[in-house]
Amino acid sequence: MSQLVGFEVERMLLPTLSGPHVPRFIAAGDDGDQPWLVMEHVAGQTLRPLLDQAPLDPERVAALGALAAL
């Protein structure tokens, strides 16, 4: 259920956002009981390995935040 809620939030918000750190919204729809969303593919590594290392040192978190703000 939480995945569906997260998906619906993404589907509502993504078209309203813009900027260098936001994937470009392409299209969204709902084919009966099968909603879908198409957005730009962003190349690179995911943050999943960092989440597996949690909790992170505050310095590492600050450095990651600074990189995301570029």
C-alpha positions as a printed Julia matrix, in Angstrom:
70×3 Matrix{Float64}:
  0.0    0.0     0.0
  2.8    2.45    0.84
  4.32   1.92   -2.62
  1.03   2.98   -4.21
  0.84   6.11   -2.07
  4.44   6.99   -2.94
  3.71   6.44   -6.62
  0.63   8.66   -6.54
  2.54  11.45   -4.79
  5.29  11.19   -7.41
  2.71  11.26  -10.21
  1.09  14.4    -8.78
  4.26  16.35   -7.93
  6.69  15.53  -10.73
  4.85  17.55  -13.43
  4.98  20.65  -11.21
  8.72  20.5   -10.47
 11.62  21.72  -12.56
 15.33  22.26  -12.16
 18.67  20.6   -12.75
 18.11  17.98  -10.02
 14.6   16.94  -11.04
 13.97  14.19  -13.62
 11.97  15.54  -16.56
  8.31  14.5   -16.56
  7.26  12.88  -19.86
  3.73  11.52  -19.38
  1.34   9.84  -16.94
 -1.89   7.98  -17.29
 -4.24   5.4   -15.88
 -5.29   2.39  -17.93
 -8.11   1.1   -15.78
 -6.45  -0.26  -12.67
 -2.9    0.16  -14.02
 -1.53   3.71  -13.45
  1.76   4.59  -15.16
  4.37   7.33  -15.17
  7.17   8.09  -17.65
 10.07  10.28  -16.61
 13.62  10.97  -17.73
 16.23   8.32  -16.94
 18.98   9.75  -14.75
 22.27   7.92  -15.24
 24.47   7.12  -12.29
 24.5    5.17   -9.08
 21.57   5.01   -6.69
 21.74   5.98   -3.03
 20.8    2.43   -1.98
 24.38   1.44   -0.98
 24.52   4.48    1.34
 21.24   3.53    2.96
 22.66   0.07    3.65
 25.53   1.76    5.54
 23.25   3.85    7.77
 23.7    5.52   10.13
 26.24   7.72    8.36
 28.63  10.12   10.03
 27.28  13.69   10.14
 30.24  14.88    8.05
 29.35  12.39    5.29
 25.71  13.48    5.35
 26.77  17.13    5.08
 29.1   16.34    2.15
 26.31  14.48    0.33
 23.93  17.39    0.92
 26.46  19.81   -0.48
 26.89  17.66   -3.59
 23.12  17.48   -4.1
 22.87  21.26   -3.88
 25.26  21.84   -6.8
